[in-house]
């Protein structure tokens, strides 16, 4: 059985400060610097763990994966999503490992990479066995290496898809598509990459040009400026607002820019009062969904409406 310990106050304060700084770097599209910071966080927890217990390291491992995938390095990111998933499994109480399947790492492995269930079950099986043996596994790499036996992450997980998000940075203002085919996609790329990618793929399937901010070259300090510039270049927009990540500024400009929006969020999500007030003032109705299929239906219905 794994013993997950709370961080001591001094260590927790340092850890939270590092997390805040690294999240700010991610929001500024400084992915290389953020990745180094999240690696430092992971190494800090590995070093500070007591011999008879462990600290949960799923967050920095997952965020390392996010910085890589947003940099167009989806193949490299796969390993860190696997390690984050193993870490989630290790941190769950014995018998409750299935709860890890609802966390971000699992969702990215299953939904974005389409990793086959049998491979994830194998990781779960090994983790359960180690817990039964009473062994405390402090580094998820130990579990990965037991299954990998020298193979690379893609050979172990055998993903059926490797996302191409951010693979090649686009230049703002240089579109090959017509204006009425451009769809701005806004939302939390960090926590809802699965949903953002699903919206993106649906747009492509219907021959629309998905305009996703992190796929475009952005000068330092100009993230919001460039997001608004990209929004202005589009005919329609889809905003996934389950997570509040600064969409207010963009949603406020929809009327000024004459951009037709679809606002979506997960069925159980609680929206902030500020967002609720803004949507109400603009007479925008939030469409809620319960599954990727429902999200796809909403996006398709929105895009095929006549102008």
C-alpha positions as CSV (number, residue, x, y, z in Angstrom):
1,X,0.0,0.0,0.0
2,X,1.4,3.4,-1.0
3,X,1.6,6.1,1.7
4,X,1.0,9.5,0.2
5,X,2.1,12.3,2.6
6,X,1.0,15.9,2.6
7,X,3.8,18.4,1.9
8,X,5.4,20.0,5.0
9,X,4.4,23.8,5.2
10,X,7.8,25.1,4.1
11,X,8.1,22.7,1.2
12,X,4.5,23.3,0.2
13,X,5.0,27.1,0.1
14,X,8.1,26.7,-2.2
15,X,6.2,24.2,-4.4
16,X,3.1,26.4,-4.8
17,X,5.4,29.4,-5.7
18,X,7.1,27.3,-8.3
19,X,3.8,26.2,-9.7
20,X,2.5,29.7,-10.0
21,X,5.7,30.9,-11.8
22,X,5.6,28.0,-14.2
23,X,1.9,28.4,-15.0
24,X,2.6,32.1,-15.8
25,X,5.4,31.0,-18.2
26,X,3.0,28.6,-19.9
27,X,0.4,31.4,-20.4
28,X,3.1,33.5,-22.0
29,X,3.9,30.6,-24.4
30,X,7.4,30.2,-22.8
31,X,7.1,26.4,-22.9
32,X,10.9,25.6,-22.7
33,X,11.3,27.7,-19.5
34,X,8.1,26.3,-18.0
35,X,9.2,22.7,-18.8
36,X,12.5,23.3,-16.9
37,X,10.5,24.7,-14.0
38,X,8.1,21.7,-13.8
39,X,11.1,19.3,-14.0
40,X,12.6,21.2,-11.0
41,X,9.3,20.7,-9.1
42,X,9.3,17.0,-9.9
43,X,12.9,16.6,-8.8
44,X,12.3,18.6,-5.7
45,X,9.6,16.2,-4.6
46,X,11.7,13.2,-5.5
47,X,14.6,14.5,-3.4
48,X,12.5,15.5,-0.4
49,X,10.4,12.3,-0.1
50,X,10.9,10.5,3.2
51,X,12.1,6.9,3.0
52,X,8.8,5.5,4.3
53,X,6.4,7.5,2.2
54,X,5.9,9.4,-1.0
55,X,4.7,12.8,-2.3
56,X,2.3,13.0,-5.2
57,X,4.1,14.2,-8.4
58,X,1.3,13.8,-11.0
59,X,0.9,17.6,-11.5
60,X,4.5,18.5,-12.6
61,X,4.8,15.3,-14.7
62,X,1.5,16.1,-16.5
63,X,2.6,19.7,-17.0
64,X,5.9,18.6,-18.5
65,X,3.9,16.7,-21.0
66,X,1.7,19.7,-21.7
67,X,4.7,22.0,-22.4
68,X,6.0,19.4,-24.9
69,X,2.8,18.9,-26.7
70,X,2.1,22.6,-27.0
71,X,5.7,23.0,-28.4
72,X,4.7,20.5,-31.2
73,X,6.6,17.6,-29.5
74,X,3.7,15.2,-29.0
75,X,5.9,12.1,-29.4
76,X,8.2,13.2,-26.5
77,X,5.2,14.3,-24.4
78,X,3.7,10.8,-24.4
79,X,6.3,9.5,-21.9
80,X,5.4,12.2,-19.3
81,X,1.6,11.5,-19.6
82,X,2.4,7.9,-19.0
83,X,4.5,8.7,-16.0
84,X,1.8,11.1,-14.7
85,X,-0.8,8.3,-15.1
86,X,1.4,5.8,-13.2
87,X,1.9,8.5,-10.5
88,X,-1.9,8.9,-10.2
89,X,-2.3,5.1,-9.9
90,X,0.4,4.9,-7.2
91,X,-1.1,7.8,-5.2
92,X,-4.6,6.2,-5.0
93,X,-5.5,4.1,-2.0
94,X,-5.3,0.4,-2.6
95,X,-8.4,-0.8,-4.4
96,X,-9.3,2.7,-5.7
97,X,-6.9,2.8,-8.6
98,X,-9.7,3.1,-11.1
99,X,-10.2,6.7,-9.9
100,X,-7.0,7.6,-11.7
101,X,-8.8,7.0,-15.0
102,X,-10.8,10.2,-14.5
103,X,-7.7,12.4,-14.1
104,X,-6.1,14.6,-16.9
105,X,-3.2,12.2,-17.7
106,X,-5.5,9.3,-18.4
107,X,-7.8,11.5,-20.4
108,X,-5.0,12.6,-22.6
109,X,-3.7,9.0,-23.1
110,X,-7.1,7.7,-23.9
111,X,-8.7,10.6,-25.7
112,X,-5.8,12.4,-27.4
113,X,-3.3,9.5,-28.1
114,X,-6.0,6.8,-28.3
115,X,-3.8,4.4,-26.3
116,X,-5.3,1.0,-26.2
117,X,-6.9,0.0,-22.9
118,X,-4.9,-3.2,-22.5
119,X,-1.6,-1.2,-22.1
120,X,-3.1,1.0,-19.4
121,X,-4.5,-2.0,-17.6
122,X,-1.0,-3.5,-17.6
123,X,0.4,-0.5,-15.7
124,X,-2.5,-0.7,-13.3
125,X,-1.9,-4.4,-12.7
126,X,1.8,-3.8,-11.9
127,X,1.0,-1.0,-9.5
128,X,-1.6,-3.1,-7.7
129,X,0.9,-5.9,-7.3
130,X,3.5,-3.6,-5.8
131,X,1.0,-2.3,-3.3
132,X,0.0,-5.9,-2.3
133,X,3.7,-6.6,-1.8
134,X,3.8,-3.6,0.6
135,X,6.5,-1.9,-1.6
136,X,6.5,1.9,-1.6
137,X,7.4,3.1,-5.2
138,X,8.7,6.6,-5.0
139,X,9.5,7.1,-8.7
140,X,6.9,6.2,-11.4
141,X,9.8,5.5,-13.7
142,X,10.4,2.3,-11.8
143,X,7.0,1.0,-12.8
144,X,7.4,2.2,-16.4
145,X,10.8,0.5,-16.7
146,X,9.3,-2.8,-15.5
147,X,6.9,-2.8,-18.4
148,X,9.1,-1.1,-21.0
149,X,12.2,-3.3,-20.6
150,X,14.3,-0.9,-22.7
151,X,11.5,0.1,-25.2
152,X,10.5,3.6,-26.0
153,X,7.2,5.1,-24.7
154,X,5.5,4.8,-28.1
155,X,6.5,1.1,-28.3
156,X,5.0,0.5,-24.8
157,X,1.8,2.4,-25.2
158,X,1.3,2.0,-28.9
159,X,-0.8,5.1,-29.5
160,X,-3.2,5.0,-32.4
161,X,-2.9,8.7,-32.9
162,X,-0.1,11.2,-32.2
163,X,-1.6,14.7,-32.2
164,X,-0.1,17.3,-34.6
165,X,-1.2,20.3,-32.5
166,X,1.5,23.0,-32.5
167,X,3.7,20.9,-34.7
168,X,4.4,23.8,-37.1
169,X,3.8,27.3,-36.0
170,X,1.6,29.4,-38.2
171,X,2.0,33.1,-38.9
172,X,-0.8,35.5,-37.9
173,X,-2.4,37.2,-40.8
174,X,-1.2,34.6,-43.4
175,X,-4.2,32.4,-44.0
176,X,-4.8,30.2,-47.0
177,X,-8.5,29.8,-46.0
178,X,-11.3,32.2,-46.8
179,X,-12.6,34.4,-43.9
180,X,-16.0,32.6,-43.7
181,X,-14.1,29.2,-43.2
182,X,-12.0,30.4,-40.2
183,X,-13.1,29.2,-36.7
184,X,-11.4,30.6,-33.6
185,X,-11.1,28.0,-30.8
186,X,-10.7,29.2,-27.3
187,X,-10.4,27.4,-24.0
188,X,-8.0,25.8,-21.5
189,X,-5.3,24.2,-23.7
190,X,-3.7,23.1,-20.4
191,X,-6.5,21.3,-18.8
192,X,-8.9,20.5,-21.7
193,X,-6.6,19.6,-24.5
194,X,-8.8,16.6,-25.3
195,X,-11.8,18.8,-25.8
196,X,-9.9,21.5,-27.8
197,X,-8.4,18.9,-30.0
198,X,-11.8,17.3,-30.6
199,X,-13.3,20.7,-31.6
200,X,-10.3,21.3,-33.9
201,X,-10.6,17.9,-35.6
202,X,-14.4,18.4,-36.1
203,X,-13.7,21.8,-37.8
204,X,-11.1,20.1,-40.1
205,X,-13.5,17.3,-40.9
206,X,-16.1,19.8,-42.1
207,X,-13.5,21.7,-44.1
208,X,-13.2,24.7,-41.8
209,X,-9.9,26.2,-40.7
210,X,-9.5,25.9,-36.9
211,X,-7.6,28.9,-35.5
212,X,-5.9,27.8,-32.2
213,X,-3.8,30.5,-30.6
214,X,-1.0,28.3,-29.4
215,X,-0.4,27.1,-33.0
216,X,0.6,30.6,-34.0
217,X,3.9,32.5,-33.6
218,X,3.5,34.9,-30.7
219,X,6.1,37.5,-29.6
220,X,6.9,37.8,-25.9
221,X,4.3,39.7,-24.0
222,X,1.8,39.7,-26.8
223,X,-0.3,36.6,-26.0
224,X,-3.6,38.4,-25.4
225,X,-2.9,40.9,-28.2
226,X,-2.4,38.1,-30.7
227,X,-5.3,36.1,-29.5
228,X,-7.6,39.1,-30.1
229,X,-6.0,39.7,-33.5
230,X,-6.6,36.0,-34.5
231,X,-10.2,36.3,-33.3
232,X,-10.7,39.4,-35.4
233,X,-9.6,37.3,-38.5
234,X,-12.3,34.7,-38.0
235,X,-16.0,34.4,-39.0
236,X,-17.0,32.0,-36.2
237,X,-15.6,31.0,-32.8
238,X,-16.0,28.1,-30.4
239,X,-15.2,28.7,-26.7
240,X,-14.9,25.8,-24.3
241,X,-15.4,27.5,-20.9
242,X,-15.4,24.6,-18.5
243,X,-12.2,26.1,-17.0
244,X,-11.9,29.9,-16.6
245,X,-8.7,30.9,-18.3
246,X,-9.2,34.5,-19.4
247,X,-11.8,34.0,-22.1
248,X,-13.7,37.0,-20.9
249,X,-11.5,39.4,-22.9
250,X,-12.1,37.5,-26.1
251,X,-15.8,36.9,-25.5
252,X,-16.3,40.6,-24.8
253,X,-15.1,41.5,-28.3
254,X,-17.3,39.0,-30.2
255,X,-20.0,41.6,-30.9
256,X,-17.4,44.3,-31.9
257,X,-15.7,41.9,-34.3
258,X,-19.0,40.5,-35.6
259,X,-17.9,36.9,-34.8
260,X,-20.6,34.4,-34.4
261,X,-19.9,32.2,-31.3
262,X,-20.7,28.8,-29.9
263,X,-20.1,28.7,-26.1
264,X,-19.8,25.1,-24.7
265,X,-18.9,23.6,-21.3
266,X,-19.1,20.2,-19.6
267,X,-22.5,19.4,-18.1
268,X,-21.4,19.5,-14.4
269,X,-19.1,22.6,-14.7
270,X,-19.7,25.6,-12.5
271,X,-19.1,28.8,-14.3
272,X,-17.7,31.9,-12.6
273,X,-20.1,34.7,-11.7
274,X,-18.2,37.1,-13.9
275,X,-18.5,34.8,-16.9
276,X,-22.2,34.1,-16.2
277,X,-22.8,37.9,-16.0
278,X,-21.0,38.5,-19.3
279,X,-22.8,35.8,-21.2
280,X,-26.1,37.0,-19.9
281,X,-25.4,40.6,-20.8
282,X,-24.5,39.5,-24.4
283,X,-27.5,37.1,-24.6
284,X,-25.2,34.1,-25.2
285,X,-26.5,30.7,-24.2
286,X,-24.1,28.1,-22.9
287,X,-24.5,24.7,-24.6
288,X,-23.6,21.9,-22.1
289,X,-22.3,18.4,-23.1
290,X,-21.7,15.2,-21.4
291,X,-19.4,13.3,-23.8
292,X,-17.1,13.9,-26.8
293,X,-19.9,12.7,-29.0
294,X,-22.3,15.4,-27.7
295,X,-19.5,18.0,-28.1
296,X,-18.9,16.9,-31.7
297,X,-22.7,17.1,-32.4
298,X,-22.9,20.7,-31.0
299,X,-19.9,21.8,-33.0
300,X,-21.2,20.2,-36.2
301,X,-24.7,21.7,-35.8
302,X,-23.1,25.2,-35.2
303,X,-20.8,25.0,-38.2
304,X,-23.3,23.8,-40.8
305,X,-25.9,26.5,-39.9
306,X,-26.5,28.8,-42.9
307,X,-24.9,32.3,-42.6
